Amino acid sequence: MVNLSALVSTAAAKWRRDADLPMHLRLSKAAAYAHDLAVAPWWLRHVDQRGHGARIQGHPPRIENHGRIILGNNVMFRSATLRAELYTALDAEIRIGDGCIFGSGCVLAATKSIVLGQRVFISSLVYVMDSNFHDVENRDLHPPGEPVVLDDDVWIGTKASVLQGVHIGRGSVVGAHAVVTKDVPPYCIVAGVPAHVVRRIGSDKAPAEGHPPFRPPHGAA
């Protein structure tokens, strides 16, 4: 169900945010925002539950849903080049919190459970998987999945991979090309293969509740 008052409030906030831009650019961005809202219900029709304010910017995601997919409010897919992908196996679940943003070509593949908190930022070409999908020694065997959890305000950098059984704590950042194979504490930056903690972020420097972990440039809606 469309929450009209919430959509109007969000649109008004974006209009005020861009007050310093030329009027023609503000109008162009407003039209793009309206378009992105309008096409989302069709392209997200295969999810089981969708909150208000979902947007599709650019190429729509590819969704193969044999389990259950739940999207929170104000979820956005921004795919300028490659389509994002959401996959659930039979009885598996992907649960995405409010305000999450997905870049081009990212993949979420669940055989058991992938849960994203609020305001999680998934950059381009990121892989989040809760299973290896095939046994190393016997490729005909499919090992069971292990749940993956990304807490609020997590930011996953370009081409990083988050593997089965991983829990990433609130406010943490995963560097580009990292491979995360074990849990990450809250408010940390991890990098490398396998990923390890390279620096801690003071919780006072982490994104405030209700705000994303980055500020979109003026060119973004």
PETAQUI-V361342 format. One line per field, one symbol per residue. ss: DSSP state (H for helix, E for strand, L for the rest). phi: phi as a letter, one per 20 degrees, with the letter a starting at -180 (. if undefined). A space follows every 10 residues. Layout:
ss=???
phi=???
This chain:
ss=LLLHHHHHHH HHHHHHHLLL LLHHHHHHHH HHHHHHHHHH HHHLLLLLEE LLLLEEEELL LEEEELLEEE ELLLLEEEEL LLLLEEEELL LLEEEELLLL EELLLLEEEE LLEEEELLLL EELLLLEEEL LLLLLLLLLL LLLLLLLEEE LLLLEELLLL EELLLLEELL LLEELLLLEE LLLELLLEEE ELELLEEEEE LLLLLLLLLL LLLLLLLLLL L
phi=.fefffffff ffffffgefe eggfffffff ffffffffeg gffdfeeebc fenfcddnff feccddcbcc deelecddcf ceffccccfg mecdcdffmf ccefmfcdcd dcaccdfeme ddffmedccd bfmcffecfe edfffcgdcd fgmfcdfgmf cddgmecdfg mecdfgmfce dbgdfflcdd bocffbfdad dfgfefgfgn cffbdgfffe f
